[in-house]
Structure formats: structure tokens, C-alpha cells
Amino acid sequence: MKKKKLFSLVLATVLTAATVLPCYGASTKEKISNAQAEQAAAQSQLDSIQSRIDELNSKKGQSEEYLSELNQQLDDLQNRLQELQDQYDAKQNELVQIQADLEDAKAKEEEQYEAMKLRIQYMYENSSGNGYMAMLFSSKSISELISRAEYIQKISDFDRDLMQEYEDTVDQVKEKETQVQEEQAAIVELQQQSSDQQEAIQELYAAAYQELRTYSAELDDAKSSESALVDEINSKADAINDLIRQAKEEEIAAQKKAEEEAAAQQAAAEAEAEAARKQAAEAARVAAAEAANAAAKADTDTSSSSGSSSSDSSASSTTTGSPSASDTSSSSSSGTYLGRFKLTGYCSCSICTGQWSGGSTASGTTPTAGRTIAMGGVPFGTKLMINGQVYTVEDRGTAYGHVDIFCSSHSEALSFGVQYADVYQLS
């Protein structure tokens, strides 16, 4: 309601100009035509700018969505890098423990080796001959021999088991160490890959952010141009309304002048006819008098009768008054006559007023049936008399010469249709 769609205003201005400018002066019509052409050019530029704004808004939205996705990827990579770092630290701790285990195994090997040396030394120092063999052969009985053989076997098995256990432990520790080192290397490789991917995404993010800034700057420029074009179109609409009003006033003045000239010509013709009638009547009266005198003289000469009666014919002249010319002044008791305007109806629904439905008028008042009308080219608050009803201009949306009358419902606005009426502006 505060403003109808700009394109509708432009179209209404052009159509109104086409319907209410049948016979204006060439200069005023040319000015209106030029103003309409400039307004149409500005509207075309505005349409192009608005299409560009829609395109930039779409691209900006896509860039923002892309940046959001990149941000999520960066967060995921950061979390992944942290997980890999935690895994690496855990493997490092495990490797430290493995190395400690390896040192323990080496220490145990040393202990076993020292114990073995002590046993060998003991057997060597406490037996004559060649060690185990001497111990066996020094047996005094078969049972002692078998017992000593079993003892020697157990000692040998024990030493061999200890050696095997040590070797197994060393092998396991080394194998575990190799495995942990390989896992660490794999983690380092994954860290490097994640870091490379993070750098690549950061580069994409920087490029997308720069692109977003470019779109935002272009969008600001486009919106600034849009605002300037809207102001220009509104200014052109006001100028066209002023020219239409001027042309309408010129038409009324021309009609008044033509009527005055016609009345003057009619009065002159009637005066000329009256003068000719009077002249003819006077000539007839003179001729009648001369005829009467001639007859009287003849009667005096031929007749002895001294008295003769003569009658003078007098012609009575009747002056016929002509009707005075009707006064078609642009001012009357009803106010200043503005012309015969086109009338339509509208209401506050979305069909009639679009996004401003249900709101206040362009002047800030609440629209009221029987009072509110919309028309451009005159100030808000102007009182217009239409078909005996006084209305107040409180809204915009139509050009000068086209009055949009507010109705209480859409059905009432539709039934109003299109009408034409004489419009007067009240003081």
C-alpha cells in the first residue's frame, strides 16, 4: 500500500498519458514523450540491475555454502590430525616401553650368563678331570651315575631353556619394536597427507573467501545503482505527472478559450444581424413615409377636397435578445476543474497492493473507503470532488489523471470497474 510495484507505476503513467493527452500542445506532448522514454530506459536498466542482483545473491549464497563446507572439512582434518598425533604419542610411549623391555631382557641375559659362568666355574673347581665327564666317571654306583647324568641334563636343559627364552624375548621385542616403528612411520605419513590436504583446503578457502568478498562488493555497487535508478524513476514519474497535469490544464484553457471565442463570434454575428434588421426597418419606414407624402401631394393637386387623411405606417421593431454564452470556466462553486479523469477501484488485499497488503497508505494513514484515493502529481492531503463525493489523496500507484478509489473489499473494487468523471480540486 505504501507503494505499488514500480513497473506498475511506470505502465500506469504511460497508459494514462496515452488516454488523457488527445489534443495537447506539441511541446508538452513532446516533453511527456521524452520523459516517458527516459523513464522506460531507466526501468530497463533497473530490470537489468535487479537481474544482476539476483544472480549475485545466488552466487554469494553458493560461495557462503562452499565456505561452510570447507570450514567443516578443515575442522574434520584438524580433528584427524589431533587423533593421529595422539596415536603417534601412544606409539612413542609404547616404543619407549618396548625399548625398556629390551633392556630388561639384555639385563636378564647378563644375569643368566653370569650364573652360567659361576656354575661352570664351580664344577670346574670342584671336580677333577674334564668337568661333566669327570663328574660322571667319578660316580661310585650306577644309580649315582644316572643321578648325576640326570642332574647334568637338567642343568643343560635349564641353561638351554633360559637361552631360548632370552632369544625368544629378544626376537619378540625386536619384532615389536619394528612393528611400532612401522606404525609410527605410517602415522607420520598420514599426518603429512592430512597436512598437505589441510594446506590445499586452506588455499581453496582463501580463494573462495576472496570470491565472496568480490561478490559482496559487486552486490553493494548493484544495490547502490538500484537505489539511484529507483530514485530516478520516481523522479521521472513525478515529472511526468507534472507534465500531464500541465497538459490537462492547457487543454482546459484551450477549451475555455475556444468557447469564449465561439461565444464572441456568436455575439458579433447576432449584433451584425440586429444592425442589419434595424437598418432594413428604417429603410422601410422612410420609403413608406415618402410614399405617403407623394400620395398626399397628388390628392391636393387633383381633388378639391381640403382634407385628406393620411396614415403613417410605423414599423415597430422587435429586438430579439440572443442567449449569453455558457460559462465554461475552469473554476466553479465545486472548486477548480481539473478535467475528466479515469476512475478505478482497489482494496488492501495482496492482489491489489502486493507486498504492502494490509498496511498503511504511502502517506502513513489508514486507508478508509469513501475517503482514501490514490493518484500521483498532487500533494498528499489534496481534496478532490468526484461525482459529488469529496475524497482525499492519501496513496500513490497511479499517474495524474487516473484516480484509484479505495474500496472496502476486493469484490467491490472489481464491480467498480473503469469509469470516467469530471474531477474538481477543492481549496
C-alpha positions in Angstrom: 0.0 0.0 0.0 2.8 2.4 0.7 4.0 2.0 -2.9 2.7 -0.2 -5.6 5.2 -2.0 -7.8 7.5 0.3 -9.7 6.8 -1.3 -13.0 3.0 -1.0 -12.5 3.6 2.7 -11.8 5.6 3.2 -15.0 3.0 1.3 -17.0 0.1 3.2 -15.4 1.9 6.5 -16.2 2.4 5.6 -19.8 -1.2 4.3 -20.3 -2.7 7.3 -18.5 -0.7 9.7 -20.6 -1.9 7.9 -23.7 -5.6 8.2 -22.7 -5.6 11.7 -21.3 -3.5 13.5 -23.9 -5.5 13.6 -27.1 -5.0 17.3 -28.1 -2.3 19.0 -26.1 0.3 21.3 -27.4 3.1 19.7 -29.3 5.7 21.0 -26.9 4.1 19.5 -23.8 3.4 16.1 -25.6 7.0 16.0 -26.8 8.2 16.7 -23.2 6.0 13.9 -21.9 7.1 11.5 -24.6 10.8 12.3 -23.9 10.2 11.9 -20.1 8.5 8.5 -20.7 11.3 7.4 -23.0 13.9 8.3 -20.3 11.8 6.6 -17.6 11.5 3.5 -19.8 15.2 3.4 -20.3 15.8 3.8 -16.6 13.3 1.0 -15.9 15.2 -1.2 -18.4 18.4 -0.5 -16.6 16.7 -1.2 -13.3 15.5 -4.6 -14.6 19.0 -5.4 -15.7 20.5 -4.4 -12.3 17.8 -6.4 -10.4 18.6 -9.5 -12.5 22.3 -8.9 -11.7 21.5 -8.6 -8.0 19.5 -11.9 -8.1 22.5 -13.5 -9.9 25.0 -12.1 -7.4 22.8 -13.1 -4.4 22.7 -16.7 -5.8 26.5 -16.7 -6.3 27.1 -15.2 -2.9 24.9 -17.9 -1.3 26.8 -20.6 -3.2 30.1 -19.2 -2.0 28.9 -19.0 1.6 27.7 -22.6 1.4 31.0 -23.7 -0.1 33.0 -21.8 2.6 30.8 -23.6 5.2 31.7 -26.9 3.6 35.4 -26.0 3.6 35.3 -24.9 7.2 33.7 -28.3 8.1 36.5 -30.1 6.2 39.1 -28.1 7.9 37.6 -28.9 11.3 37.5 -32.6 10.4 41.1 -32.5 9.3 42.2 -30.7 12.4 40.4 -33.4 14.5 42.0 -36.1 12.4 45.5 -34.6 12.8 44.9 -34.4 16.6 43.8 -38.1 16.5 47.0 -39.0 14.6 49.1 -37.1 16.9 47.6 -38.9 19.9 48.2 -42.2 18.1 51.8 -41.2 17.4 52.3 -40.2 21.0 50.8 -43.5 22.2 53.1 -45.4 19.8 56.0 -43.4 21.1 55.2 -44.4 24.6 54.8 -48.0 23.5 58.2 -47.8 21.8 59.8 -46.5 24.9 58.3 -49.4 26.9 59.5 -51.9 24.3 63.0 -50.4 24.5 62.8 -50.7 28.3 61.7 -54.4 27.9 64.6 -54.9 25.6 67.0 -53.5 28.1 65.4 -55.7 30.8 65.9 -58.8 28.6 69.5 -57.8 28.0 70.0 -57.4 31.7 68.4 -60.8 32.3 70.7 -62.3 29.7 73.7 -60.9 31.6 72.4 -62.4 34.8 71.9 -65.8 33.1 75.3 -65.6 31.6 76.9 -64.7 34.9 75.1 -67.6 36.6 76.2 -70.0 33.9 79.8 -68.9 34.3 79.5 -69.4 38.1 78.1 -73.0 37.6 80.8 -73.9 35.1 83.5 -72.4 37.3 82.1 -74.3 40.4 82.0 -77.6 38.5 85.5 -77.0 37.2 87.0 -76.1 40.5 85.2 -78.9 42.5 85.7 -81.8 40.1 88.9 -83.4 38.8 89.2 -84.2 35.1 87.1 -82.8 32.4 84.1 -81.3 34.0 80.8 -83.2 33.4 82.6 -86.2 32.2 84.8 -86.4 35.2 81.7 -85.9 37.4 80.0 -88.9 35.7 83.1 -91.1 35.8 83.7 -90.4 39.4 80.3 -91.9 40.3 80.6 -94.9 42.7 77.5 -96.6 41.5 75.2 -96.9 38.6 72.4 -95.1 40.4 74.8 -92.2 41.3 75.9 -92.2 37.6 72.3 -92.0 36.4 71.5 -89.4 39.1 74.5 -87.3 38.1 73.7 -87.7 34.4 70.1 -86.5 35.1 71.4 -83.6 37.1 73.8 -82.6 34.3 71.0 -83.0 31.8 68.7 -80.8 33.9 71.3 -78.2 34.2 72.0 -78.3 30.5 68.2 -78.1 29.7 67.8 -75.3 32.1 70.6 -73.3 30.6 69.3 -74.1 27.1 65.7 -73.1 28.1 67.0 -69.9 29.6 68.9 -69.2 26.4 66.0 -70.0 24.2 63.7 -67.8 26.4 66.2 -65.0 26.1 66.4 -65.4 22.3 62.6 -65.5 22.0 62.3 -62.5 24.2 64.8 -60.6 22.2 63.1 -61.6 18.9 59.7 -60.6 20.2 61.0 -57.3 21.5 62.8 -56.5 18.2 59.7 -57.6 16.2 57.5 -55.4 18.4 60.0 -52.6 18.0 60.0 -52.9 14.2 56.2 -53.1 14.2 55.8 -49.9 16.3 58.4 -48.1 14.2 56.5 -49.1 11.0 53.2 -47.9 12.6 54.9 -44.7 13.6 56.1 -44.2 10.1 52.6 -44.8 8.8 51.2 -42.3 11.2 53.8 -39.8 10.1 52.8 -40.4 6.5 49.1 -39.9 7.3 50.0 -36.7 9.2 51.9 -35.4 6.2 48.9 -36.3 3.9 46.5 -34.6 6.2 48.7 -31.5 6.5 49.0 -31.4 2.7 45.2 -31.7 2.4 44.7 -29.1 5.0 47.0 -26.7 3.1 45.1 -27.4 -0.1 41.8 -26.7 1.6 43.1 -23.5 3.2 44.1 -22.3 -0.3 40.6 -23.1 -1.6 39.1 -21.4 1.4 41.2 -18.2 0.8 40.2 -18.2 -2.9 36.5 -18.8 -2.0 36.6 -16.1 0.6 38.2 -13.6 -1.9 35.4 -14.5 -4.4 32.8 -14.0 -1.7 34.2 -10.5 -0.9 34.2 -9.7 -4.7 30.5 -10.8 -4.9 29.7 -8.7 -1.8 31.4 -5.6 -3.2 29.6 -6.1 -6.6 26.3 -6.6 -4.8 26.8 -3.4 -2.8 27.5 -1.5 -6.0 24.5 -3.0 -7.7 22.2 -2.2 -4.8 23.5 1.4 -4.9 22.8 1.6 -8.6 19.4 0.1 -8.0 18.6 2.7 -5.4 19.7 5.5 -7.7 17.6 4.1 -10.6 14.6 3.8 -8.3 15.0 7.4 -7.3 15.5 8.4 -10.9 12.3 6.5 -12.0 10.3 8.0 -9.1 11.6 11.5 -10.1 10.6 10.8 -13.7 7.2 9.7 -12.6 6.7 12.9 -10.7 7.9 14.9 -13.7 5.5 13.0 -16.0 2.7 13.7 -13.6 3.5 17.4 -13.5 3.6 17.4 -17.3 0.3 15.6 -17.6 -1.3 18.0 -15.1 0.2 20.9 -17.1 -1.2 19.4 -20.3 -4.6 18.9 -18.8 -4.6 22.5 -17.6 -3.6 23.6 -21.1 -6.4 21.5 -22.6 -8.9 23.1 -20.2 -7.6 26.6 -21.0 -7.7 25.9 -24.7 -11.3 24.6 -24.4 -12.3 27.7 -22.4 -10.6 30.0 -25.0 -12.4 28.2 -27.8 -15.7 28.6 -26.1 -15.1 32.2 -25.4 -14.1 32.8 -29.0 -17.2 30.9 -30.2 -19.4 33.0 -27.8 -17.7 36.2 -29.0 -18.3 35.2 -32.7 -21.9 34.3 -32.0 -22.4 37.6 -30.2 -20.8 39.5 -33.1 -23.0 37.7 -35.6 -26.1 38.4 -33.6 -25.1 42.1 -33.3 -24.5 42.3 -37.0 -27.8 40.7 -37.8 -29.6 43.0 -35.4 -28.0 46.1 -37.0 -29.0 44.8 -40.5 -32.6 44.3 -39.3 -32.7 47.8 -37.8 -31.3 49.3 -41.0 -33.8 47.4 -43.1 -36.7 48.5 -40.8 -35.5 52.1 -41.0 -35.3 52.0 -44.8 -38.8 50.6 -45.0 -40.1 53.3 -42.7 -38.5 56.0 -44.8 -39.9 54.5 -48.0 -43.4 54.4 -46.5 -43.2 58.0 -45.4 -42.0 59.1 -48.8 -44.9 57.2 -50.5 -47.4 58.8 -48.1 -46.1 62.3 -48.8 -46.3 61.7 -52.5 -49.9 60.4 -52.3 -50.9 63.4 -50.2 -49.4 65.8 -52.7 -51.2 64.1 -55.5 -54.6 64.3 -53.7 -54.0 68.0 -53.1 -53.4 68.7 -56.7 -56.3 66.7 -58.2 -59.0 66.9 -55.6 -60.8 69.9 -54.2 -61.3 68.2 -51.0 -59.2 70.0 -48.5 -58.9 67.3 -46.0 -57.2 64.1 -46.6 -56.4 61.7 -44.1 -53.1 60.1 -44.2 -51.9 57.5 -42.0 -48.4 57.0 -41.3 -47.3 53.4 -41.1 -44.8 53.0 -38.4 -42.9 49.8 -38.2 -42.3 48.5 -34.8 -39.0 46.8 -34.3 -38.7 43.9 -32.1 -35.3 43.2 -30.7 -34.7 39.6 -30.2 -32.1 39.0 -27.5 -29.6 36.2 -28.0 -28.7 33.8 -25.2 -25.5 34.5 -23.4 -22.6 32.1 -23.9 -22.3 29.5 -21.2 -19.5 30.0 -18.9 -17.1 27.0 -19.1 -14.6 28.5 -16.6 -12.2 26.1 -15.0 -13.4 27.3 -11.6 -16.8 26.8 -10.2 -18.6 26.6 -6.9 -17.4 23.0 -6.8 -13.7 24.0 -6.9 -11.1 24.1 -9.6 -12.0 21.9 -12.5 -9.1 19.5 -13.3 -10.6 17.6 -16.2 -12.3 14.3 -17.0 -10.3 11.6 -15.3 -10.2 7.8 -15.4 -11.6 6.1 -12.2 -10.8 2.6 -10.9 -11.1 0.8 -7.6 -8.6 -1.0 -5.4 -8.5 -2.5 -1.9 -5.8 -3.5 0.6 -5.6 -7.2 -0.5 -2.4 -8.8 -1.9 -3.9 -8.9 -5.4 -4.3 -5.1 -5.5 -1.3 -4.0 -3.3 1.1 -6.9 -3.4 3.6 -7.0 -0.5 2.1 -3.8 1.0 -1.3 -5.5 1.6 -2.9 -4.8 4.9 -0.6 -1.9 5.7 -0.9 1.8 5.8 -1.0 4.2 2.8 2.0 5.9 1.2 1.2 8.9 3.3 1.1 6.9 6.5 -2.7 6.9 7.1 -5.1 4.0 7.4 -7.0 3.6 4.1 -10.7 4.2 4.5 -13.4 3.6 2.0 -15.2 6.8 0.9 -12.2 8.9 1.8 -8.9 7.4 0.5 -7.9 7.7 -3.1 -4.5 7.2 -4.9 -3.2 9.5 -7.6 0.2 10.9 -8.5 1.1 14.5 -9.4 -0.6 16.2 -6.4 0.4 16.5 -2.8 -0.9 14.2 -0.1 -4.0 15.6 1.6 -5.3 17.2 -1.6 -9.2 17.2 -1.6 -10.9 16.1 -4.9 -14.6 16.2 -5.6 -15.7 13.3 -7.8 -19.4 12.8 -8.6 -20.4 15.0 -5.6 -18.2 13.0 -3.2 -15.1 14.5 -1.5 -12.0 12.3 -1.4 -8.5 12.8 0.0 -5.3 11.8 -1.9 -3.5 9.6 0.6 -1.9 7.0 -1.6 0.2 6.5 -4.7 0.2 4.0 -7.5 -1.4 5.8 -10.5 -0.4 8.7 -12.6 -2.0 12.1 -12.7 -5.4 11.8 -14.5 -6.1 8.3 -13.1 -7.8 8.2 -9.8 -7.7 4.8 -7.8 -10.6 4.9 -5.3 -10.1 2.7 -2.2 -12.9 0.1 -1.6 -13.7 -1.9 1.5 -13.4 -5.3 -0.4 -11.9 -6.8 -3.5 -15.3 -7.7 -4.9 -16.4 -4.1 -4.5 -13.2 -2.9 -6.3 -13.9 -5.4 -9.2 -17.5 -4.3 -9.5 -16.4 -0.7 -9.6 -14.8 -1.4 -13.0 -13.5 1.5 -15.1 -15.3 4.8 -15.1 -14.8 8.4 -16.2 -15.9 11.5 -14.4 -15.2 15.3 -14.0 -12.8 16.0 -11.2 -12.6 19.2 -9.1 -9.9 20.2 -6.7 -11.2 21.9 -3.5 -9.2 24.7 -1.9 
